[in-house]
């Protein structure tokens, strides 16, 4: 799981609240983390592998949305591997944890492992938060026709730059002036917790707003496509809205326990003695949410693939044939009566309203297909049954 408490525990003079959760049944907690991360890693990989029985059709050009979805899954996989590695070492070498509590300038490996593994997990999951934010931004820009593959470079710069900057800055302030002599008190740790939870709160607050505006823009695009808004177009817009809802639902399920746990621990830290009897229920709630975090945080990778692609099945095709994502078929031209012509240049056809209308129509179709890219559920049948998409 991912929590700023992991870095705080690396300080020999850690606070009492961190000591409470990190020393509560450590073997059970590490076992839970290993089990949850291993299951998520296995199922996520299974979800992303190509499946048998799917006809290998020619894939259209990649889009920024498809790339971002794969990068989110990659961050979850790498973060899960970090959870498995850290928990396995803690289970296999219990003395390593005890050495962290002792200020020993000659033995730096326990502290180095503690800091390195914690930063790896935090960095990967924080990057996943930033990529999820970029996905919401990209979805909105796509329907506004302001995004494309060229913007993926900007997303990389923002995501990895901010993730590394916030992670390094937070840890540097936490371990000031040195790892062996961290400053006491809650104040010096606050910046570390802010830099950890800032991208998480950003996704919780901003992504629903962007998704809502994107859905409204999709409805406008579908209405303007042929000047009508039929039942099929309404169902298509609803499917995109449901997909956004599932993404946010998974995110809230996996990370709400972190926010609750951190709030409880901060409250305990502000008390003179966290072992007082009136605080028993709060301590129990903090320990329960701590275990829940160990289960839900690593499971985000698998649950996100369900939200992105649906259940893709068990039959894996190891031949690695390129296959077309069903929704992407909406943006590819096909021969026939209703097929759309190849893209035209606006400048060369500025006086031809018919060609401009055709180009706008195709751009609208491509924008919709990018938003729904990767969905392998019954939405493909919906798209093919729509009169608007008969030519795809």
N, C-alpha and C positions, 0 to 999 in steps of 0.2 A: 504494500500500500504506500501511498504518498502522503507524507505529513511533515511539516516543518519541525515537528518534535524529534524526528530522526536526526537532524543536524544539531538540535539543542542538546540531545543526549550525548553528543560527542564531547561536550564541555565537562570536565571533571566536577566543576561546581555548578551543575545543572540545578534547575529549580525543582521544588517538591512535586509540582503537578506533573512535570515530565518524568520524574523518577517514579511516580505512581503508576502511570500507564505503561512505561517501558519495562518495568520489573514485574508486571502482573502476568503470571503464567507465560513466561517468554517462550517456552518450548511449544505450548499449545498455540500461541499466537504465530510463531514462525511456521508451524505446521499448517495452520489455516492459510497463511499467505502463500506458502508453496503449493498447496492443493488448489487454491483458487486461481493463482497465476498459471499453473500448469494446465488446468482445464481450459482456461481462457485462451492460452497460447495454442493449444492443440485445435480447439474449435475455430479460432480465428484463422489459422493456417488452412484448415479444411474448407472454410468458407471462401477463401481467396483463390484456392486452386481451381483450375478448369475442371469441368465435369463431363462425364461420358453422356452420350445421347443428345448432346447439343450440337447442331450442325455448325461447322466452322465456316461462317460467312465472312466476307471481307469486312474488316472493321473500318469505320470512317476515322477521320483524323481525331486525335485526342483533344480533349478540352481541359481547361484549367480546373473545372469542377471535379472531373474524374481523377486528375492528378492529386488534388487536395484530399479526396477521400482515401486514396491509397497512402498518402503521407500520414494521415491521421491514424490509419491502421498500423503503419510502420512504427510510429511513435509509441503506440500501445504495446506492440510486440516487443520492442526494445526495452520499454519501461518494465514490462512483465518479466523479461529475462533478468533485469536488474533486481527485481523483487525476489526471484527464485535464487539468484546467486547470493544475495545478502543474507536471506533467511537460511539458506543451506550452510553457509559458513558459520552463522551464529549457532545453528544446531550442532554442527560438527566440531566446533571449537568453542565451547562455552566459556573457557578461560579468557578468550579474547574480549568478551564483554566486560569481565571483571577488571581486566587491565586498563580499560578506558577510564575507570573511576579513580585510578591511581595516577597521580602526577609523576611521571617518570620520563625524564628527558632523554634517556638512552634508548628507550623502546618506543619508536614512533609508529610502528606498523599497525597496532590496534587503532590508534586515532586516525591514521592515514586511510585505513580501510573504512572506518566509520564515516569519515567525511566524504571520501571518494564515492562509496556506494550510495550514500544519501543524496549527494549532488547529482549523480547519474540519474537516479529515479526522479528527483524533482525536475531536472532539466528536461527529460523526455516527456513527462506528463505536462509540464508547463508549455512545451512546444506544441503538444497536442491541443491544449486549450487555445493557443494562438492560431493554430491551423483551423480549428473549428470556428473561431471568429472570422478568419479569412474566408471560410466557406460561406458564411452568412453574407459577408460583404460581396463576395464574388457572385452569389446568387442574385443579389439585388442589382449589381452592376450589369449582369448578363441580360436581364430583362430590360434594363435601360440602355442596352447595346453599348456599354462603355467598358466591357471587359473582354478578355481573350487570353490566348496562350502567352502573349507578351507580358501580361500582368503577373504571371506566376513568378517571375524574377523578383518583382517588388514584394510579393508575398514571402518568398524565401528570405529576403533581406529583413523584412519586418519581423517574421516569426523567429528565426534563429538569432537575429541580433538582439531582440528584446528578451528572449528567453535566456540567453547567455548573460546579458547585461544585468538583468534583475537577479538571476541566480548568484552571480559572482558578487554583486553589490550587497545582497542580503547576507550572504555567508561571511563576507569580509567584515561587515558591521557586527555580526553575531560573535565572531571569534576575535574581536579587538580586545586587547592589544596582541594576544596570541592565543593559540588553541589551548595551551596548558594553563592559561590564566584569563579565561573569559571574564568580562565584567559581570558582577552580580547585579540583580535587579531586573525588573520587567522591562524597563525603558529601552535598554540596549537591544532587546530581542524583538521589539515591536516592528522596526523596519524590516527585519527578516520575514516576519509573518505577513506583513503587507505585500512585500514583493512576491511571496509565494501565492497568496490568495487573490492578488489583483487580477490576473488573467482569468481565474475561475469566476470571480464576481462579474467580470466584464462579459463573459459568455452568458451568465445567468440573467443579466440585466439587458444587454444590448441585442443579443441574438434573437430573442422573441420579437423585439421591435422590428429588426431587419427582416425576419421571416414573414411577419405580418404584412409589411409593406411589399415584400416580394410577391406574396399571394395576391394582394390587391392589383399589383402591376400585371401579374399573369392573367387575371380575369380581364383586365383592359386589353391585353394583347389578343386574347382569344375572341373577345367581342369585336375587335377591330380587324380580325383576320378576314372575315367575309361579311362583316356588318351584322352578324347574328350571333346569338349565344344559345346554342342548342343544349339538350340534355347531356350529350356526349362531352361537349366542351366543359359543361358545369362539373361533370364527374371527373374529368381530367384535372381541373383546378382543385377539386376536393382531394384527389389522390396526392397531389403535390403538397397540399396543406397538411394532410395526414402524415406524409413523410417527414416534414419539418417538425410536426408534433412529436413523432416517435423519437427523433434525434434529441429534442429537448427533454423528453421524458426519461430517456436513458441517462442523459447527463445529470438530471436532478436526482434520480435514484442512486447513481453511483457516488455522488459527491455531497449530497445533503448531510450525510452522517459526519463528514469532515467539518462542516460549518457548525453543526450542533456540538460536536466533540470539542472543537476549539473554543467555542463560547463557554462551555462548562469548565474547561481547564483554566481559561483566563479568569473566570469567577473564583475558582479555587485558589489561584495564585494571589489574588487580592485579599485573601483571608489570612489572619495571623497564624492560624494552625489548621491545615486542611484535614487533619485527623479528628477534628471535633465531631461528636455524635450528631449534632443537627445537620452536618454536611454529609451524612452517610448516603442518603438517596442521590445526592449530586455526584458523589464519588462512584456509586454503582452505575448511574447513567453514563458517566464518562467512560467507565470500563466497558460497558455494553456497546456503546457506539464505537469504541476503539476496536473491538473484535469485528463489528459490522464493517468498519472501514477495511479491515484486512480481507474481508470476503468480497466486497463490492468494488473497491478501487481497481483491482486487477481484472475484474470481469467486464470492465468497460469495453475492452477491445472486441470481445465476442458480441456483446450486446449492440455495439455500434454497427458491426457488419450485418446484424439482423435488421437494424433500422435502415442501413444504406441499401442492402441488396435483397433482403428477405432470406429465407432459408434456401440455400442453393443445393442441398442434398448431400448424400454420402458418396456417390459414385464418382471417384476422382479419375480424371484423364491425365496420365503422366506424360502424354506425348507433347503437351504444351502447345497445342494448336491454338492459333488466334481465333477467338470467337467474338461474335458481335453481341454487345449488350442490347437486349431487346428494345429498350427505349431509344437507343441511338439510331435505330433504323428509321426513326421519324425524320432525321436530318439528312439521310442519304437519298440521292435521286435515283429513280428507277425508270426503265423504259416503259412506255404505255401511254394511255390516253390522258391520265391525270398526272403524269410525272412532271416535276418542275424543271425548268431549264437550268443550265449552269449559271453561277453568279455572274451578274453583269456589272459593268463599271458605271458608277453614278455620273461621272463626268462626261463619258461618251454618250450617255443616254439621258442627259438632263432635259431634253425636249420631248422625250418619249414617256408620257405618263403611264402607259401600260407596262412598259419594261420596269419602270421605277416601282410600280405597285407589285410586280412579280418579285423583284428583289426584296422589297420590304416584307412580303409574305414569307419568303424563304428565310430571311433573317429572324423573323418571328418564330418560325418553326424550329430553327436551330437553337434559339434561346430557350424554348420550352423543352426541347430534347436534352439540353445540357442540365437543366434543373432536375429533370427526372432521370438522369443518367444513372445506370447501375441497378435500377429496380427490376428484379426478375420475377415479380409476382404477376398477377392477372392483369396488370396495367397494360401490358403489351397488347392483349386482346382488345382492351378498351381503345388504345390508340389506333389499331388497325381497323376497328369497327367504325371509327368516326369518319364522316364524309370529308372532313377537312384533311385527314391524313391518308386517304385512300391511295394517293400517289406515292407514298413512301414505302 
